[in-house]
């Protein structure tokens, strides 16, 4: 479930089309790129932009590629949710699944066949119909591309389109998480078969073309997609649903949180969806020119321990680490009281902390006893860049605590692209510890286990952890016929993870969207709060 609280009103933003500046030379002024400096100084924008219908915002990092069957990151989901659409989605603020491109659906008594009744008259951005036959092709493409999100259709045996508005999916085995796969931000999307066929190079299924173009049905189309620089999305005039208020959505890649703040304050950005330091968030809450929307989703913050190489291949050391850190002081200092230390192993929205508790009492005795005998006390501690300032601060606080135990800890930032390639790297090339997200793809625990801990899973099983018993249990859980059986099996899974000591949960992080007063209607995704529903935004 999504516990969304709002302080003050909300926001929207300006637009500028300075592609030549953003792609220009590396000239800098005071450490800022020329385009960033101009934006920070106003560059034709500012609070006066409140009267326009152009929304401007940053990303902390570049997304991988905007191919709907490849893209599998947190950074960039806003782009996908703006250009593509799925059959169903989560109701804001809850785990309830509601219609989208499917008006309704039924499930057969054996829980193997899902029949979706589609919205009539929906067209792709190329003008072709988004009918049931196109959904057959869309499911086929995701399976053939076979990247990270392909697991969502891996259990599908057949798809059928008996008529243009009826799409039938038959599974090989029961899967009580399947409808959650279809509702999550990385869900199977409708992708134009015509566009794919027209732009394919050999048998690449248009993967090269989709690096800079889109083939969706969403409220926005790609106007410009310049990797590492900016993305410009433009409202689709023939959109079937509620048309977005803002005519363009401009996203600039801005890795520096300090630069993002400068540009937000100057009016060059209208809205920032995550990453600001908590003191800044609290200051914006008191500033009548801005609105702050604090939301909780289904993804937490955690410490990952490398069980396959380096210092933490020692299981006893990993187990000692579970209770050695004062997690509460780390969370309180980094988040300024906006959240609390996590009591369970998983976000409560996904699985109750009472069913899978995590040790609360701080006890460093086991770690102190082990440290003198360790062959090395060096720890490579990384934090993933998409977490912004609060994650960095938690990492530095963890470094301080570890140093008190006698460890020599080096802290570094790991870019999203590098993090998503860790599973392909030799074990010794991966950091010993990493502060990053902990959560699956949906408000169902299956996706946490399946993508983060299943043997051989890539790219999110960053350390390539493997436990065959866990693999068997996670399959048993989704095939269970009753909620009680599912719950009991996930309790067994949780005990295995706790014993193997590969994660130390920290907190369910509040996501703070900060915007100028002239944007209203911010509706955060109930699973992944940094993304908003583009059709809900309004200009005051």
C-alpha positions, 0 to 999 in steps of 0.5 A: 500500500502507498501511504501518501502524505501531503504538506503544502500544495503541489507543482509544475514547470517550464520548458526550453529547447536548447539541444545545441547548448546541451550537446555543445562543447564541454565549456564550463563556468564554475564547474557547471556546464554552459547549459546548466549555468544558463538554466541556473541563471534563468535562461528565459525561464523562472517563476514567470514560466508558470503560465506556460504548458511546458514542464521541466524536470531533471533525472539524476542519471541517464536511463539505460535505453527507452526500449519498453522490453529492456528498460529496467531501472528506477531512473527513467521509469517516468519516461516509460510511464509517459509514452507507454501503457499497460493493461492494468495499474495500481490504484493510487495509494494502495495495492488494489489493481484497477483497469487501464488499457483493459476495461475489465478482466476475468480469471478462470477457476483454475487460475490459469486463464486471464481474459482482458476486455480492451478499451476500444479505439486506442491507437499507437503513436503511429496511428495503428490500432492497439487491439488484441492482436497487437497485444499478442505481438507485444507479449511475444516481443518481450519474451523474444527480447528476453531482458530483465523484465522478460520474467513477467511473461515467462510463464505464459503458454499462449496468447490469443485475440479472438476479437479486437477487444478480447485478449486472452493469456493462458499460463503454464502454472498458477501464479498469484503474482501475475496480475501484479506483474501487469500492474507494476511500473515495468509491466508488459506494455503495448508496443506497436507491431507495425513500428517494430516490423517497419524499423527492425534491422534483421531480427533485432525487433527494432531494438536499435530504433527504440533507443531514440524512438517510441512505439507506445500508446501513452499521453506523450511521444518522443520528440527528442531523445539525446542520451546523456543530455536530455529527453523531450516528450510532446503530448500525443494529440490522438491520445484515447484517455484524459489528455495531459495538461502539459504539452511538453515534458522536458527532462535534463540529465543533471547528476548533481543534486546541488545543480538541481536545487539551483535550477529548481530555485531559479525556475529552470526546473518546475519539479524535482521528484527525488534525491534532495537532502532532508534539510532542504526538503524540510526548508521547502515545506516551510516555503510558500512558493513550493509544494512538497508531496511526501509518499511511501511506496513499496521499495526500501533502503538497505545494505547489500553484502557481497556473499560471493567474494571478498571479506563478506564471503565469510558467512559468520561475518555477514551474520555478525553485521546484522546486529552490529550497526545502529540502524536507527541512528543512521536512519534518523540522522539521514532522514530527519524524522520523516521515516523510521528504522525498518522493523521487518525484512521487507516493506510492510506494503509487501509483507508484514514486519510481524511475519518476517521481523528483523533483529532490532537490538544492536549487538556488536559483540560477535563482530568485535570477536571476529575482527582481530582474526580477519585477514583484511579489514578493508571494505569497499562500500558503495552507494548507488547514485540514484538514491541522492543525498539521503542515501549518501549520508546513510552510507557515510554514517555506516562508514563511521560506525564500521571504522569504530569496529576497526575496519578501513572503509572506502566510500564511493558512488556507483553510477546506475549503469555500472550497478546494473552491470555488476551481475556480469562482472567477476565477483571480486570486481563488485563492492563488498557492501552497497547501500541501495534499494531493497524491493521488487517490481510490484506490491507482491513479495514474489518480485523481490525474491525472483529478481533480487535473489533467484539463482542466475537472475540478472541484472538485479541479483547484483552479487549473483547470490544463489540458494536452490532451496529458496528458488524452490520455495519462491515457486511454491509460493506463487503457485499456492492456492490460498493466501495463507499458504502463500504467506507461510511459504514466504515466511520460510523464504524470509528465514533463509534470507535472514540466515544467509545474511545478504541484506540489512534493511534500513528503512522505507524511504519517504520520496519527496517531490518538490515543485513550484506552486503553479503545478497541482495534481501530483499523483505518485505511483503507489509502488514506486513513488518517484514517478507521477501519473502524467495525466493527473498534473495540472497547471494552477 
